[in-house]
């Protein structure tokens, strides 16, 4: 029987919400357990040898036992996976194909990619772009996929480089850094907000940011309407930061809300909406359609500079995943961290 390493989240005691994660060696038949009990409409018709995964904010919460992300236990963590098709009944794929998958319930209600093997719904997979390796695709992961969806929404709203500067919050993190790179490559003037100005300004300017600002300028409660500064915002942190960013949007501007690293609360005013006609749009990468996934990855293939991506990516073994998760939650990770699963 096929056995492989995996980070498994289990209930840690009698408290139904208590969680703990450990690196275990498991049998391949555990991957069929959710299919037998119902998997939210997904059909795990494709077996993938996972070469790489990554650590996103959701993964960090799951691996450190924070409730709210993992919806059933036991569950293999990891919202991303990249690797090689081993077998499939989906006509779109053949054994040996290089594929990647972001979100779609994996690591939340479906077994995920922090493991040597995964069984997934072939309709959720995207082919690794020809110019990329599986490591590149893992480095982009949900962070880059979400950033591409956010930039897509900004463009669909009619915001162009001529519309004015774009703010990216949480800019030194995975999503933020890739959003800075995508926007700069598309010609936008980017202001990057970070809590690590002293150490990360050079990194963010190398990615294309025109200006780097300290997150303290946005992180405390502010006025309902503030000076109009931004044509658009890509926000990865939520809370007062998003409220202030919205209060600073220019008339007709848009904020793409992608995360809640600061807070899930939005204690804002209606004034920016009814007096300036601004829009806040949520980016739900988990439920993105196949068309949206393929469009986003075409954009990533076109606009991500792979040498820049290599420079902002570190690779660690599967055994180091929880250590990385703890650093993500403490704000100690720059760019992207890829997990080599040993699949």
C-alpha positions in Angstrom: 0.0 0.0 0.0 1.2 3.5 -0.9 2.4 5.5 2.2 3.5 9.1 2.3 4.2 11.9 4.8 1.5 14.4 5.6 0.7 17.2 8.0 -2.6 16.0 9.7 -4.8 18.2 11.7 -6.7 16.4 14.5 -8.9 17.3 17.4 -6.5 17.7 20.3 -8.8 17.0 23.3 -12.5 16.8 24.2 -13.1 20.4 23.1 -14.7 20.2 19.6 -12.9 23.3 18.5 -9.4 22.4 19.8 -6.9 21.4 17.0 -3.4 20.3 16.7 -1.2 19.3 13.7 1.5 16.7 13.4 3.7 15.3 10.7 2.6 11.7 10.1 3.1 8.8 7.7 -0.3 7.8 6.3 -1.8 5.3 3.9 -3.1 6.4 0.5 -6.6 5.0 1.4 -7.2 7.9 3.8 -7.5 10.1 0.8 -10.7 8.3 -0.2 -12.4 8.8 3.2 -13.9 12.2 2.3 -15.1 10.9 -1.0 -17.0 8.1 0.7 -18.6 10.5 3.2 -19.4 13.4 0.8 -16.9 16.0 -0.4 -19.0 19.0 -1.2 -19.7 18.1 -4.8 -16.0 17.5 -5.8 -15.1 14.2 -7.5 -11.6 13.1 -6.5 -10.9 11.4 -9.8 -7.3 12.4 -10.1 -4.3 11.2 -8.1 -1.4 13.6 -7.9 2.2 13.1 -6.7 2.7 16.3 -4.8 6.1 17.8 -5.3 5.6 21.2 -3.6 3.1 23.0 -1.5 3.4 26.4 0.3 2.4 28.2 3.5 -0.4 30.7 3.2 -2.1 32.5 6.0 -4.9 29.8 6.2 -2.2 27.1 6.3 -0.4 28.9 9.1 -3.7 29.0 11.2 -4.4 25.3 10.5 -0.9 24.2 11.4 -0.8 26.1 14.6 -4.2 24.8 15.8 -6.2 28.0 15.4 -9.9 27.0 14.8 -11.9 28.3 11.9 -10.0 27.1 8.9 -10.2 23.3 9.2 -13.8 22.3 9.0 -13.5 18.5 9.6 -11.0 16.3 11.3 -8.8 14.5 10.8 -7.7 16.4 7.7 -4.5 16.8 5.8 -3.5 20.5 5.7 -2.4 22.6 2.7 -4.5 24.7 0.4 -2.0 24.5 -2.4 -0.4 21.6 -4.3 1.7 21.3 -7.4 3.0 18.1 -8.9 2.5 15.3 -11.4 -0.6 13.4 -12.4 -0.3 9.7 -11.4 -3.7 8.5 -12.6 -7.0 10.0 -13.7 -10.4 9.4 -15.2 -10.7 13.0 -16.2 -10.2 13.3 -20.0 -8.4 16.6 -19.6 -5.4 15.0 -18.0 -2.9 12.2 -18.6 -0.4 10.6 -16.3 2.8 12.7 -16.3 1.0 16.0 -16.7 2.3 18.8 -14.5 -0.6 20.4 -12.6 -1.3 22.9 -9.9 -4.3 23.5 -7.6 -5.1 26.5 -5.4 -7.8 26.4 -2.7 -11.0 24.8 -3.9 -11.7 23.5 -0.3 -8.4 21.6 0.1 -6.9 22.1 3.5 -10.3 23.2 4.8 -12.9 20.5 4.1 -10.9 18.3 1.7 -7.5 16.7 2.2 -4.8 19.2 1.1 -1.3 19.5 -0.3 1.0 19.4 2.6 1.6 15.7 1.8 3.4 13.5 -0.7 0.1 12.6 -2.5 -3.3 14.0 -3.1 -6.6 12.9 -4.7 -8.4 15.8 -6.3 -11.2 16.8 -8.6 -9.5 17.1 -12.0 -11.8 19.9 -13.0 -10.1 22.1 -10.4 -6.6 21.6 -11.7 -4.7 24.0 -13.9 -1.8 23.0 -16.1 1.6 24.4 -15.0 2.5 27.0 -17.6 5.2 25.7 -20.0 7.6 28.5 -19.0 7.4 27.5 -15.3 8.6 24.6 -13.2 6.4 23.0 -10.5 8.5 25.0 -8.0 7.6 28.2 -9.7 3.9 27.3 -9.6 4.1 26.5 -5.9 5.9 29.8 -5.2 3.0 31.6 -6.8 0.4 29.4 -5.1 -2.8 30.8 -3.7 -1.0 34.1 -2.8 -0.2 34.9 -6.4 -3.4 33.4 -7.7 -5.4 35.7 -5.4 -3.2 38.7 -6.4 -4.0 38.0 -10.0 -7.7 37.8 -9.3 -7.5 41.1 -7.4 -5.7 42.9 -10.3 -8.3 41.5 -12.7 -11.1 43.0 -10.6 -9.3 46.4 -10.5 -8.9 46.4 -14.3 -12.5 45.2 -14.9 -13.6 48.2 -12.7 -12.0 50.5 -15.3 -8.9 51.5 -13.3 -5.9 52.0 -15.5 -2.4 53.2 -14.7 -3.6 56.7 -15.7 -6.2 56.6 -13.0 -3.8 57.2 -10.2 -1.7 55.3 -7.6 -2.6 51.9 -6.2 -2.1 50.9 -2.6 -1.1 47.4 -1.6 -1.3 46.6 2.1 0.6 43.7 3.8 3.0 44.3 0.9 6.0 42.3 2.2 3.9 39.1 2.6 3.2 36.5 -0.1 0.1 38.0 -1.5 1.1 41.6 -1.1 4.6 41.1 -2.7 3.1 39.3 -5.7 0.4 42.0 -6.1 3.1 44.7 -6.1 5.0 42.9 -8.8 1.9 42.3 -11.0 0.7 45.9 -10.7 4.1 47.4 -11.4 4.6 45.1 -14.4 1.2 46.4 -15.7 2.4 50.0 -15.4 0.6 51.1 -12.2 2.2 53.5 -9.7 2.3 51.3 -6.6 2.5 52.4 -2.9 3.5 49.4 -0.7 2.4 49.5 3.0 4.3 47.3 5.4 5.2 47.1 9.1 8.8 46.4 8.2 9.8 49.6 6.3 13.4 49.6 7.7 14.1 46.1 6.4 11.8 45.6 3.4 11.9 48.9 1.6 14.6 47.7 -0.8 12.9 44.4 -1.5 9.6 46.2 -2.3 11.2 48.8 -4.5 13.0 46.0 -6.4 9.5 44.5 -7.0 8.4 47.8 -8.5 6.9 49.8 -5.7 7.3 53.6 -6.2 6.7 54.4 -2.6 6.9 52.4 0.7 4.8 53.6 3.7 4.7 52.4 7.2 1.5 50.5 8.1 1.1 52.7 11.2 -0.3 55.4 8.8 -3.3 53.1 8.2 -3.6 50.8 11.2 -5.4 53.1 13.7 -9.0 54.2 13.5 -9.4 57.3 11.3 -12.0 59.7 9.9 -14.9 58.4 7.9 -13.7 60.4 4.9 -10.0 61.2 4.3 -7.9 62.9 1.6 -8.5 61.1 -1.7 -5.2 59.3 -2.5 -5.8 55.9 -4.2 -7.4 54.9 -7.4 -7.5 51.3 -6.1 -6.4 49.2 -3.2 -5.3 45.6 -2.8 -5.8 44.8 0.9 -4.5 41.7 2.5 -5.0 42.7 6.2 -8.6 43.9 6.8 -9.5 45.7 10.0 -8.8 49.5 10.4 -6.3 49.3 7.6 -9.0 48.4 5.1 -11.4 51.0 6.6 -8.8 53.8 6.2 -7.8 52.7 2.8 -11.4 52.8 1.7 -11.8 56.3 3.3 -8.8 57.4 1.1 -10.1 56.0 -2.2 -10.7 58.5 -5.0 -14.2 58.9 -6.3 -15.2 55.8 -8.2 -12.2 53.8 -6.9 -12.2 50.2 -5.8 -10.7 48.2 -3.0 -10.1 44.4 -3.5 -10.3 42.8 -0.1 -8.2 39.6 0.1 -7.4 38.9 3.7 -7.7 39.5 7.4 -4.2 39.4 8.9 -5.0 42.4 11.0 -8.7 41.8 11.7 -11.8 40.3 10.1 -13.8 43.4 11.4 -14.9 46.2 9.1 -16.0 49.0 11.4 -16.3 51.6 8.7 -18.7 54.3 7.5 -21.1 54.4 4.5 -19.8 57.8 3.5 -17.1 56.7 1.1 -19.8 54.6 -0.7 -22.6 57.1 -0.9 -20.5 60.3 -1.3 -17.6 59.0 -3.5 -19.2 56.0 -5.1 -16.4 53.7 -4.2 -16.6 49.9 -4.3 -15.2 47.1 -2.1 -15.1 43.8 -3.8 -14.2 40.5 -2.1 -11.7 38.1 -3.7 -12.8 34.5 -3.1 -10.1 32.4 -4.6 -11.5 29.2 -3.1 -14.6 29.2 -5.2 -13.1 30.7 -8.4 -14.5 29.1 -11.6 -12.3 27.1 -14.0 -12.5 30.0 -16.4 -11.2 32.4 -13.7 -8.5 30.0 -12.7 -7.2 29.6 -16.2 -7.4 33.3 -17.0 -5.5 34.1 -13.8 -2.8 31.6 -14.6 -2.4 33.0 -18.1 -1.8 36.4 -16.6 0.7 35.0 -14.1 2.5 33.3 -16.9 2.7 36.5 -18.8 3.5 39.0 -16.1 5.4 37.2 -13.4 9.2 37.7 -13.8 10.6 34.3 -12.9 14.0 35.6 -11.8 12.2 38.0 -9.4 10.0 35.2 -8.2 13.1 33.0 -7.5 14.7 35.9 -5.6 11.7 36.2 -3.2 11.2 32.4 -2.7 12.7 30.1 -0.1 12.4 26.3 -0.1 12.2 24.2 3.0 11.4 20.5 3.7 8.0 19.3 4.7 9.2 18.9 8.3 9.7 22.7 8.6 6.1 23.6 7.7 4.9 24.4 11.2 8.0 26.5 12.0 7.2 28.5 8.8 3.6 28.8 9.9 4.6 30.3 13.2 6.8 32.9 11.4 3.9 33.8 9.0 1.6 34.6 12.0 4.3 36.7 13.7 5.0 38.6 10.5 8.4 37.2 10.1 8.2 35.9 6.5 9.1 37.9 3.4 7.9 36.8 0.0 7.0 33.2 -0.5 8.0 29.9 1.2 7.7 26.7 -0.8 7.4 23.4 1.0 9.2 20.5 -0.7 6.9 17.5 0.1 9.1 14.7 -1.0 6.2 13.2 -3.0 
